[in-house]
Every structure is written in structure tokens, then in C-alpha cells.
């Protein structure tokens, strides 16, 4: 199982479009790939959004860019396209080859194989934009998601950890502050990271699969996720 880690399957998951799943996946994958080289970690992103292939599209456009260098190509992590209903058939091979497998999910639960994919997750990160629509949509998603996780734990005695992260945050808006306070008071029923991602143009444009600089804000979020991943692995070993 991986060279360093037991093939962790991780995903930013939500049914709400526009919450930043693909962008956060790209940023986190770049960060993991950069710091992981020192520890020999192998990272891959699997695009399971059968109809859009957003992540794969980003990688293909960047590979075709005239400005890309051979060094950048050599430093890239692998991006794979696997249909959601076939993901389960590849999971053993993925875990054997990679230490960390980030999965870019479709934004729904009805696509073939998606529910089974949730069973296979080791760690789920739920991005929430602090708006009334996102709050309501995420609440409905979490109710269904936790039912799935509970079923998985009962049937297979496996551990799935999950945490929320506030994304595209504008603390100057009164409505956003009220929703953030509601989330911090536990009204979504899951733990949230202490750090968040602001609604900055630089963050919205960060969906690149090429290794790039990470802002202090992004680093704080990603380091917190890595700490939780470490605790998850330690807990799983007991």
C-alpha cells in the first residue's frame, strides 16, 4: 500500500456547484506534491466526473501551453480519468501505486457508482461558501453523506474522517459573518478547520495542475488538513 502511506483516498466533496471542489483539489494536490517529494510521497488525482472531466481538461490545456517547461512537466503528479462506476475496480491498484489519491467527484449522487465511491473514501473535506444557498444545500448533502458513512462503518468496520472548510469567505459581508457564526456554533453538525480560504481573485484562479507558490492562507488550511490526515492514519493503525 503506497511507499509511505497506506494509499489514502481523499476528496473535496459536495453537491453544491461553485463551492470550489476542483480548485481546492488542484491547490492541495500541488502542495502535497511539492512537500511530498522530500518524503518520497507519490500523489495522483483521479477525475471521476464522467461528463465534464474538468480536472483532466485543466491538465491537458496546461500540457499544450507553449510556455510550459520540461522541468514543470517532470514535476507534475499524475492525473487519471476513471469512470465513477469503474473506480471500485481500480482502488486496489491505485492504493498500491500511490500514497495519496485525490478524487475529483461529480457534483451529484446520482451518477453511476458515486455512492460506492463514498464508501471507499478515507478522508472527506466538505467546502462551504458562507451563503444561505450553500448552507442549505450543504446541510442536505451532509445528512445524506453521514448516512452513507454510518452504513459503511457498520458494514465494513472502516474509518472515514470528514471535516468542513470555509471557502470563498468575505468577512465584510454581514450575511457571511452570520452564517460563519452559525457554522462555528455547530449547526452543520461536523467539525470545521480553524483556517479558511478568502474570496480573492488569486484563489479563484488557482485551479492549476502546475506546481506553483502557495499563499500563507492556503498553507495554513492545507497544513491543518495534513495534520488531520496524520491523526487519521495513526487512529487507523490502532
Secondary structure, 3 states (H helix, E strand, C coil): CCCCCCCEEEEECCCCCCCCHHHHHHHHHHHHHHHHHHHCCCEEEEECCCCCCHHHHHHHHHHCCCCCCHHHHHCCCEEEECCHHHHHHHHHHHHHHCCEEEEECCCCCCCCCHHHHHHHCCEEEEEEECCHHHHHHHHHHHHHHHHHHHHHHHHHCCCCEEEEEEECECCCCHHHHHHHHHHHCCCCCCCECCCCCECCHHHHCCCCCCCCCCCHHHHHHHHHHHHHHHHHHHHHHC
